[in-house]
Amino acid sequence: MTDDKAQLPELRASHADRDRIAEQLRVAAGDGRLTMEELDERLEKALNARTGSELAVLVTDLPAISAGSALAVSAEPKELARIEVSSGSAAREGRWVVPRAIEVKAGSGSVKLDLTEAVLTGPTLQIDATVRSGSLTIVTKPGIEVVMDEVSVSSGSAKVRRPEGADSVPIVLRVEVSGSVRSGSITARPPRRSFMDWLMRRRIRFE
C-alpha cells in the first residue's frame, strides 16, 4: 500500500503568502472568532511557516478566503483515496491533506483517520467503508460533524462520540459515512485524553 502523504508535494510559502494568512487571522480576531491569545499564537506560527500546508492548517476553522490566496498554496486534494487492510493497520495522522472521498476496506485489521491536525480542503468528506471484523476509527474535534445514517450494521457497531464544546463551534467539515459493518466497528471520537489531562481536570473539579 502506498502512502498518500508521501506523494503530496509540499510547496514553499512566500512572504506574501504569510502576510495574507496573517491578515486573515487579524480579521478573524476582529470579528470575535479568535481570542487575542489565539491570534498571537497563530501569528507566530504563520511567520515561521515554511510550507503552504503549515499556513493552511492555521485557518481551517475560519471563513474561506478568496481563490489565489495562501490557502490555495497547499497541495491539490485527491478526488478519491483508497485504504485497504486485511490483518494489519493503516493510519492518516498529523498534517495530511484530506481528499474529497475515501474508500476504506478493513478485514480483521484497523484503519485510523485522525482529522484533528489535517488540512481540510472542502466542506464535506465522503467515506465509503466496508468493515468485517476489523475497525475504522475517525478522530475528530469541535467543528467536525460525523454522520453515519447510511451505515448498515450486522453484529458490530457504528458509534459517534461528539467532542466537548462541539455546540459552540461552527461546522467546518461534515463527514458522511456510508457502507457496512459485520462484526467489526466504526467509531468517531475526540482524541483520547492523556494522564496529565485527566489529572488536571480532576484537580480543577475538586478545588
N, C-alpha and C positions, 0 to 999 in steps of 0.2 A: 504494500500500500504506500502510495506516495504521500508526502507531507505537503498539503496545500500551502501552509505558511512559508515553506522554503521556496516555493515557486513565485511568491508575490514580490515584485520589485519594490525596493524602498528608495524613494526619491528624496534627495536632499532639499531641505527647506531654505528659502532665501530670506533676506532681511524684510522684504516686502510681505512675504507670507507670514512672518512672525508679527509684523505690525498690524496686518489685517485681523489676525486672531486676537491680538491684544485689544484692538478697538472693539471687537465683538464682545469680549469679556467686560470691557468698561461699560458698554451699552447695557449688557445684561445686569450688571450691578446697579446701574442707574434705574432700571426697571424693577428692581427688587428681587431679581431671580438669584442673585448671589450676595452673600454677606461680604463685608469688607475683608474678613479673614480669608474667605474662599477666593476672592478676587486677587489678593496679594499672593496666595499660594499658586494660583493658576498662571498669573502673570510671570512669576519667577520660572515656572516650568516652560512657558511659551518662549521666553527669552533664551532659555538653554536648550530648546528643542533642536534636534539635528535633522529629523525627517518629517515628511508630511503626516505620517501616521501618529507621531508623537504630538503634533499640533491638533490633528483631528479629534483625538480622544479627549481633548480639553473642552470641546464644545458639543459633544454628542447629546448632552441633556439640555441644550439651549436651542432656541429657534433657528431654523436653517438659514444659511447665508446665501447670497447670490452665486450663480454659476461663475466659475473662473476664479473664485476665492481660494483661500488656503485649504479649505476642506476638500476641494477637488484635487488637491495635490496628492492625496492618499491613493493607494493602488486601486485600480478599477475592480469592483467586486465581480466574482464569478456568478453566472446565472444559476448554476447548479453544482453543488459539491456532493460527492458520494463517499460514504464511510461504511465499510463492511468489516465486521469481525466475526470470527467463529468462536474460538475459546480464549482469545486474547483480549486486549484492551486498546482503546484509542481515545485521544483527548485533544481538544482545542482549548487552550488556556492562554492567559496573558493578553497581549495586544495582537489580535488576529482580525483580519478583515472579514466581516460576516457576509456571506453570499446572499443572493436573493432567495435561494431554496437549498435545502439539504435533504438528501435521501440517506436514511440510516437503516442498516440491516445488522441485527445483533443476534447471533445464535445463542451460545452459552457465555459469550464474552460481555464486555461492558464498554459503553461509549459515554464520554463526558463532554458536554458543551458548556464552557464557562463564559458567560456573557458580561461579567462584571467589569472587565477592562477591554472588552472587544471594541473595535471600530465599527460603529453602526453606519450602514450606508443607505438605509431606507426605512420607511415606517413599519414594514411588515417582514416577517421571516416565515416561510412555509417549510415545515418539517414533515416529511412522509416517513414514518417509522414502522418497521416490521421487526418486532422483538419476540423471540421464542422464550427460552429460559434465561436469557441474558437481561441486561438493564440499559436504560438510557436515562442519564441524569442531565438536567438543564439547570445551571446555576444562574440565578437572576439577582436583580437589585431593584430598589424603588425606581419606577419609570418604565419597567419592562413587564408587560402583561402576557401571561401564557394561557391559551385556551385549548382544551382537549376534548371538545364536544364531538369531534369526528374520529375518536379512537374507540375501537371495539376491543373488549376485554373478555378472555375466557376464564382462566383460573388465576390470572395475575392481577396487577393493579396499575392504575393510572391516577396519580395524585398531584395536586398543585398546592404548594405552601407559599403564601404571599409574604414578601419581606415586610418587616416592621416599617411603618411610615409610608407605605405604598399609597394610601389615600390622599396624602398631602403633596404628592409629586405628579406632575403631568406625564401622561403616557408618551414615551418616545419610540417604543418598539412594541409591536403586537406579534407574539409568536403563536402561529396557528399550527397545532399538531394534529395530524391525521394518521391513520394506519391501524395496526392491530398488535395486541399483546396476548400471548398464550399463557405460560406460567411465569413469565418474567415481570418486569416493572418499567414504567415510565414515570419519572419523578421530576417535578420542577420545584426548586427550593432556593432560599437565600444561602450565602456562604455559611459554612459551619463556624461557630464561634471557637476561638482559641481558649485555652485555660485561663489566660490573663484577662480576656474579655469577660468570661464568666465570673472571675474573681472580682473584677471592678464593678460589675453590675450587682453582685451580691453585697459588696461593701456599701455601695450607694443606697441599696434597699434598706439596710439596717442602720444607716447613720441617722 
